[in-house]
Amino acid sequence: MKEKELIDEYKTIVKELQDKEIIFRYEKNEHLKIEIQNEIEKLNKRKTELIDLLTSCEDKFVTRKKVETLRALLFRLREIALNENKFGYPLSRNQGLIINSYIYIKIAKDIADILNLENGFGISDYYLEKEGDFDNTLLHKAIDDFIQELNTKKINNYLELESVILKWTRCITSIDENCGKYF
């Protein structure tokens, strides 16, 4: 199997496992719970097989492409965080929403979306504030550190990429204690 097919099946299995585990948790009928538990075991077995296949897969084209795309996205986000826009205005902290510090959630989502996009990346529209006072020092540092890790660490497969992205999206949303509960 090619890497793309393995990744697609892996993502499907992970989603099915999440769904089955939620159903299992709330199922009252013991007979149905046993059936669901058996399905969960089968899915976990296949997930383990897919992890082994993804780790040993020689064709890493999709992973390499996603790493390149992630790097390009991070450089673009870095420009935005540094207020390098044609207006020179700082980012809006809440991005026009009631959720204070929504900027961190929005950036984390753009980064996490790399795992699901086929080609390129979609970058959100980021709101700027003419008279904003948003201190983006920690955001800028997190993006720089993420870029540094990508430049120094070789990501060998999709699972490693997924792990790195999860680590950094959590890092970015943890900059403000209110963000983690939304992402």
C-alpha positions as CSV (number, residue, x, y, z in Angstrom):
1,M,0.0,0.0,0.0
2,K,1.1,3.5,-0.7
3,E,1.6,6.0,2.2
4,K,-1.5,8.0,1.2
5,E,-3.7,5.0,1.4
6,L,-2.2,4.0,4.8
7,I,-2.7,7.5,6.2
8,D,-6.3,7.6,4.9
9,E,-7.1,4.2,6.5
10,Y,-5.3,5.2,9.7
11,K,-7.3,8.4,10.1
12,T,-10.5,6.5,9.4
13,I,-9.7,3.9,12.0
14,V,-8.8,6.5,14.6
15,K,-12.1,8.3,14.0
16,E,-14.1,5.0,14.2
17,L,-12.3,4.2,17.4
18,Q,-13.3,7.5,18.9
19,D,-16.9,7.0,17.9
20,K,-17.0,3.4,19.2
21,E,-15.5,4.4,22.5
22,I,-18.1,7.1,23.1
23,I,-20.9,4.8,22.2
24,F,-19.4,2.1,24.5
25,R,-19.2,4.5,27.4
26,Y,-22.9,5.3,27.2
27,E,-24.4,2.0,26.0
28,K,-26.7,0.5,28.7
29,N,-27.4,-2.9,27.0
30,E,-24.7,-5.4,28.1
31,H,-25.0,-7.5,25.0
32,L,-24.4,-4.5,22.7
33,K,-21.5,-3.4,25.0
34,I,-19.8,-6.7,24.3
35,E,-20.3,-6.3,20.6
36,I,-18.9,-2.8,20.7
37,Q,-15.9,-3.9,22.8
38,N,-15.1,-6.6,20.2
39,E,-15.3,-4.0,17.4
40,I,-13.0,-1.7,19.4
41,E,-10.5,-4.6,19.8
42,K,-10.5,-5.3,16.1
43,L,-10.1,-1.6,15.3
44,N,-7.2,-1.4,17.8
45,K,-5.5,-4.4,16.2
46,R,-5.8,-2.8,12.7
47,K,-4.6,0.5,14.1
48,T,-1.5,-1.2,15.4
49,E,-0.9,-2.9,12.1
50,L,-1.3,0.5,10.3
51,I,1.2,2.1,12.7
52,D,3.7,-0.6,11.9
53,L,3.1,-0.2,8.1
54,L,3.3,3.7,8.3
55,T,6.5,3.4,10.3
56,S,8.1,1.0,7.9
57,C,6.7,2.4,4.7
58,E,9.4,3.4,2.2
59,D,7.3,5.8,0.2
60,K,7.2,9.0,2.4
61,F,6.1,11.4,-0.3
62,V,2.9,12.5,1.5
63,T,4.8,13.1,4.8
64,R,7.6,15.1,3.1
65,K,5.0,17.2,1.3
66,K,3.1,17.9,4.5
67,V,6.3,18.9,6.3
68,E,7.1,21.3,3.4
69,T,3.6,22.7,3.5
70,L,3.8,23.1,7.3
71,R,7.1,24.9,7.1
72,A,5.6,27.3,4.5
73,L,2.5,27.9,6.7
74,L,4.7,28.6,9.7
75,F,6.7,31.2,7.8
76,R,3.5,32.8,6.8
77,L,2.2,32.8,10.3
78,R,5.5,34.2,11.5
79,E,5.0,37.1,9.2
80,I,1.5,37.7,10.5
81,A,2.7,37.4,14.1
82,L,5.4,40.0,13.4
83,N,2.8,42.5,12.1
84,E,4.5,42.3,8.6
85,N,1.3,43.1,6.8
86,K,0.7,45.9,4.3
87,F,-1.0,47.9,7.1
88,G,1.6,47.3,9.8
89,Y,-1.2,46.7,12.3
90,P,-1.0,44.1,15.1
91,L,-3.2,41.0,15.2
92,S,-6.5,41.1,17.0
93,R,-6.4,39.0,20.1
94,N,-10.0,37.8,19.9
95,Q,-10.4,37.9,16.1
96,G,-13.7,39.6,16.3
97,L,-15.3,37.0,18.5
98,I,-16.3,37.0,22.2
99,I,-13.6,34.4,23.0
100,N,-10.7,36.3,24.3
101,S,-7.4,35.1,22.8
102,Y,-9.1,33.3,20.0
103,I,-6.0,34.1,17.9
104,Y,-4.2,31.1,19.5
105,I,-7.0,28.7,18.7
106,K,-7.3,30.0,15.1
107,I,-3.5,29.5,14.5
108,A,-3.5,26.1,16.1
109,K,-6.4,25.0,13.9
110,D,-4.6,26.2,10.7
111,I,-1.6,24.2,11.8
112,A,-3.6,21.1,12.6
113,D,-5.4,21.3,9.3
114,I,-2.1,20.4,7.5
115,L,-2.8,16.8,8.5
116,N,-6.1,16.8,6.6
117,L,-5.4,18.9,3.5
118,E,-4.4,17.2,0.3
119,N,-2.4,20.0,-1.3
120,G,-1.1,23.3,0.0
121,F,-2.6,25.0,2.9
122,G,-5.5,27.2,3.6
123,I,-4.7,30.1,5.8
124,S,-7.5,31.9,7.7
125,D,-8.1,35.5,7.4
126,Y,-6.6,37.1,10.4
127,Y,-8.2,40.3,11.8
128,L,-5.9,43.2,12.6
129,E,-6.6,46.0,15.0
130,K,-5.5,49.5,14.1
131,E,-5.1,50.4,17.8
132,G,-4.6,47.0,19.2
133,D,-2.4,46.3,22.1
134,F,-1.9,42.5,21.6
135,D,1.5,41.4,22.8
136,N,2.4,38.6,20.5
137,T,5.8,37.9,21.9
138,L,5.0,34.4,23.2
139,L,3.2,33.5,20.0
140,H,6.1,34.7,17.9
141,K,8.5,32.7,20.1
142,A,6.3,29.5,19.8
143,I,6.2,29.8,16.0
144,D,10.0,30.4,15.8
145,D,10.7,27.4,18.1
146,F,8.4,25.2,16.0
147,I,10.2,26.3,12.8
148,Q,13.5,25.5,14.6
149,E,12.3,22.1,15.5
150,L,11.2,21.4,11.9
151,N,14.6,22.6,10.7
152,T,16.6,20.4,13.1
153,K,14.5,17.3,13.5
154,K,13.9,14.8,10.7
155,I,10.3,13.7,10.6
156,N,10.4,10.2,9.4
157,N,6.7,9.4,9.0
158,Y,3.2,10.7,9.2
159,L,2.8,9.5,12.8
160,E,5.8,11.6,13.9
161,L,4.4,14.6,12.0
162,E,1.0,14.1,13.8
163,S,2.8,14.0,17.1
164,V,4.8,17.1,16.5
165,I,1.8,19.0,15.3
166,L,-0.2,17.9,18.3
167,K,2.6,19.0,20.6
168,W,2.9,22.5,19.0
169,T,-0.9,23.1,18.7
170,R,-1.1,22.4,22.5
171,C,1.9,24.7,23.1
172,I,0.3,27.5,21.2
173,T,-3.1,27.2,22.8
174,S,-1.5,27.0,26.2
175,I,-0.1,30.4,25.8
176,D,-3.3,31.7,27.2
177,E,-5.0,29.5,29.9
178,N,-8.4,30.0,28.4
179,C,-7.6,28.6,25.0
180,G,-7.0,25.0,25.8
181,K,-10.6,24.3,26.6
182,Y,-11.7,25.3,23.1
183,F,-9.2,23.4,21.1
